[in-house]
Amino acid sequence: MTVNGGISFWYAGTGIPLPREPLAGSRDADVVIVGGGYTGLWTAYYLKSAAPELRVTVLEARFCGYGASGRNGGWLYNGVAGRDRYAALHGREAAVALQRAMNDTVTEVIEVAGREGIDADIHRGGVLEVAYSPAQLARLRAYHEAEVAFGERERVLLSAAEAAGRVRVAGTVGGTWTPHGARVQPAKLVRGLAAAVERLGVSVHESTPVTEIRPGHAVTPYGTVRAPYVLRCTEGFTASLKGQRRTWLPMNSSMIVTEPLPPEVWATIGWEGAETLGDMAHAYMYAQRTADGRIALGGRGAPYRFGSRTDNDGGTSAATVAALRAILVRFFPATAGVAVDHAWSGVLGVPRDWCAGVHLDRATGLGWAGGYVGSGVATSNLAARTLRDLVRLDAGQGRPTELTALPWVGHRVRRWEPEPLRWAGVHGLYAAYRAADRRERRGHSARTDVVARYADRIAGRH
Ligand SMILES: Cc1cc2nc3c(=O)[nH]c(=O)nc-3n(C[C@H](O)[C@H](O)[C@H](O)COP(=O)(O)OP(=O)(O)OC[C@H]3O[C@@H](n4cnc5c(N)ncnc54)[C@H](O)[C@@H]3O)c2cc1C
């Protein structure tokens, strides 16, 4: 029996956490943070660590880790959405600085987790991406070159045999590997972080939905927190806040996890390095070998729900589960007989130009970070340290830093189209990507399928 939804498999071992006490009446704070995922909690962590006298309050609608931070694929890696666009807008050096900061962020998360005693099954095996069609191989080589040009000298290009020497994915024609990545157990990381933040003296209130954000105020059914800085850290859920419906599109991502695999199946797969694993398809997959010997694998599923609806505790359609299972078996034929123990989904935030960003409005004290487009596990940490520096700078307690100068600070983008255009556009886009993937798998051309190239252009990705 496959468990469906129930937030995510990552809570199967511990159970869904009992929420902390909700807010009990109105109060004042120096900084109020809306949302208890990685972004909100890392921001609270770095602000309170830098200035222990600050009164920092986190307000979370459900429980810390309810959102994508408790459901993701556990790729702690150095990818950041929008880097190439930032290079075009602000120059190459600025984008290289962003990339370098992201490379360092992977190490930062691992080190803080170690210092704070957060056991999140972290294993730094790097990131392996593979190609299994000529078009994917051409994209993989171009991607590899681009990453090296952005300063990733440690990255290596792998032949088919070298890639298979790491993980035996059926039909692999080549791969690329970088050390800038680690596997994590997402929920253990976010829950450990919430505990660390509380130890520092941050007030964390769960079961406390914020119904309105306005300058100086975060309004909830139980009272209002008044603070000069109100930071919105709600990523994929942002559309449900008043006035934010078209800010970021809540994109779905879905995952399955197998039962623990027997040694004879692992023997056919390899994967001793526990690298995070991905491919170069347009509707790409991502996977990890879990600490307890399962494969957790994700992909797009139903990309988007009409009207920016966000969530039903992770419930996932039978068609999506079947599609992910088909990818699993195509990659690893030896898993044909293994059970899928759990399936779930979550939402991530996609800005209209697919660029992650961080912002603090100095006139109003309102700030936000997010729009990570599926690369938020490490990015949220860099965004949080940047928000810390922006708040400290604005409060006259800090100076401009390397982080406040990064090109994603203060980035502005137009809003998404209204419905039904938004729904039709996103569904059309992913139908086009899937069709392009199918054609590339069957074909022999090294060129990216024409439909995918048009789809990229219409989506505003290139
Ligand atoms: C299935 C899936 C797989 C993914 N895999 C990866 C991966 O492998 N690697 C990677 O880098 N990224 C991945 N991502 C993306 C990554 O998980 C997110 O970018 C990241 O967790 C975002 O963190 P966050 O704190 O900004 O948002 P969230 O974790 O979504 O947190 C937002 C929080 O705000 C709360 N909230 C919402 N509205 C309100 C309100 N009105 N009042 C108070 N609280 C509110 C929510 O309950 C939630 O807890 C994945 C995402 C999904 C969904």
The ligand as an SDF file (V2000), in Angstrom:
LIG
                    3D

 53 58  0  0  0  0  0  0  0  0999 V2000
    8.4030   18.2560   -3.8660 C   0  0  0  0  0  0  0  0  0  0  0  0
    9.4830   19.3080   -3.8350 C   0  0  0  0  0  0  0  0  0  0  0  0
   10.8030   18.9390   -4.0630 C   0  0  0  0  0  0  0  0  0  0  0  0
   11.8170   19.8980   -4.0080 C   0  0  0  0  0  0  0  0  0  0  0  0
   13.1190   19.4940   -4.1110 N   0  0  0  0  0  0  0  0  0  0  0  0
   14.1110   20.3830   -3.9410 C   0  0  0  0  0  0  0  0  0  0  0  0
   15.4530   19.9500   -3.8820 C   0  0  0  0  0  0  0  0  0  0  0  0
   15.7380   18.7560   -3.9150 O   0  0  0  0  0  0  0  0  0  0  0  0
   16.4320   20.9110   -3.7720 N   0  0  0  0  0  0  0  0  0  0  0  0
   16.1420   22.2310   -3.7030 C   0  0  0  0  0  0  0  0  0  0  0  0
   17.0680   23.0490   -3.6380 O   0  0  0  0  0  0  0  0  0  0  0  0
   14.8590   22.6680   -3.6640 N   0  0  0  0  0  0  0  0  0  0  0  0
   13.8440   21.7650   -3.7600 C   0  0  0  0  0  0  0  0  0  0  0  0
   12.5520   22.1860   -3.6810 N   0  0  0  0  0  0  0  0  0  0  0  0
   12.2830   23.5940   -3.3740 C   0  0  0  0  0  0  0  0  0  0  0  0
   12.5500   23.9020   -1.8950 C   0  0  0  0  0  0  0  0  0  0  0  0
   12.0280   22.8880   -1.0860 O   0  0  0  0  0  0  0  0  0  0  0  0
   11.9110   25.2440   -1.5380 C   0  0  0  0  0  0  0  0  0  0  0  0
   12.3990   26.2300   -2.4300 O   0  0  0  0  0  0  0  0  0  0  0  0
   12.2320   25.6910   -0.1300 C   0  0  0  0  0  0  0  0  0  0  0  0
   11.9300   24.6940    0.8080 O   0  0  0  0  0  0  0  0  0  0  0  0
   11.4480   26.9580    0.1750 C   0  0  0  0  0  0  0  0  0  0  0  0
   11.5560   27.2550    1.5460 O   0  0  0  0  0  0  0  0  0  0  0  0
   10.6670   28.4130    2.1280 P   0  0  0  0  0  0  0  0  0  0  0  0
   10.9260   28.4990    3.5680 O   0  0  0  0  0  0  0  0  0  0  0  0
   10.8950   29.6540    1.3390 O   0  0  0  0  0  0  0  0  0  0  0  0
    9.1520   27.9650    1.8290 O   0  0  0  0  0  0  0  0  0  0  0  0
    8.2790   26.8070    2.5320 P   0  0  0  0  0  0  0  0  0  0  0  0
    9.1130   25.6980    3.0230 O   0  0  0  0  0  0  0  0  0  0  0  0
    7.1760   26.4790    1.6020 O   0  0  0  0  0  0  0  0  0  0  0  0
    7.7340   27.5320    3.8140 O   0  0  0  0  0  0  0  0  0  0  0  0
    6.7230   28.4870    3.7690 C   0  0  0  0  0  0  0  0  0  0  0  0
    5.9690   28.3790    5.0860 C   0  0  0  0  0  0  0  0  0  0  0  0
    5.0620   29.4660    5.1720 O   0  0  0  0  0  0  0  0  0  0  0  0
    3.9070   28.9960    5.8070 C   0  0  0  0  0  0  0  0  0  0  0  0
    2.8290   29.9130    5.4510 N   0  0  0  0  0  0  0  0  0  0  0  0
    2.2100   30.0310    4.2690 C   0  0  0  0  0  0  0  0  0  0  0  0
    1.2820   30.9990    4.3160 N   0  0  0  0  0  0  0  0  0  0  0  0
    1.3340   31.5230    5.5660 C   0  0  0  0  0  0  0  0  0  0  0  0
    0.6130   32.5380    6.2400 C   0  0  0  0  0  0  0  0  0  0  0  0
   -0.3530   33.2200    5.6350 N   0  0  0  0  0  0  0  0  0  0  0  0
    0.9060   32.8120    7.5330 N   0  0  0  0  0  0  0  0  0  0  0  0
    1.9010   32.1320    8.1770 C   0  0  0  0  0  0  0  0  0  0  0  0
    2.6000   31.1300    7.5790 N   0  0  0  0  0  0  0  0  0  0  0  0
    2.3300   30.8340    6.2940 C   0  0  0  0  0  0  0  0  0  0  0  0
    3.7030   27.5920    5.2580 C   0  0  0  0  0  0  0  0  0  0  0  0
    2.8840   26.8070    6.0970 O   0  0  0  0  0  0  0  0  0  0  0  0
    5.1440   27.1050    5.1920 C   0  0  0  0  0  0  0  0  0  0  0  0
    5.5320   26.3960    6.3440 O   0  0  0  0  0  0  0  0  0  0  0  0
   11.5050   21.2570   -3.7560 C   0  0  0  0  0  0  0  0  0  0  0  0
   10.1720   21.6360   -3.5510 C   0  0  0  0  0  0  0  0  0  0  0  0
    9.1680   20.6780   -3.5870 C   0  0  0  0  0  0  0  0  0  0  0  0
    7.7430   21.0940   -3.3440 C   0  0  0  0  0  0  0  0  0  0  0  0
  1  2  1  0
  2  3  1  0
  2 52  2  0
  3  4  2  0
  4  5  1  0
  4 50  1  0
  5  6  2  0
  6  7  1  0
  6 13  1  0
  7  8  2  0
  7  9  1  0
  9 10  1  0
 10 11  2  0
 10 12  1  0
 12 13  2  0
 13 14  1  0
 14 15  1  0
 14 50  1  0
 15 16  1  0
 16 17  1  0
 16 18  1  0
 18 19  1  0
 18 20  1  0
 20 21  1  0
 20 22  1  0
 22 23  1  0
 23 24  1  0
 24 25  2  0
 24 26  1  0
 24 27  1  0
 27 28  1  0
 28 29  2  0
 28 30  1  0
 28 31  1  0
 31 32  1  0
 32 33  1  0
 33 34  1  0
 33 48  1  0
 34 35  1  0
 35 36  1  0
 35 46  1  0
 36 37  1  0
 36 45  1  0
 37 38  2  0
 38 39  1  0
 39 40  1  0
 39 45  2  0
 40 41  1  0
 40 42  2  0
 42 43  1  0
 43 44  2  0
 44 45  1  0
 46 47  1  0
 46 48  1  0
 48 49  1  0
 50 51  2  0
 51 52  1  0
 52 53  1  0
M  END
$$$$
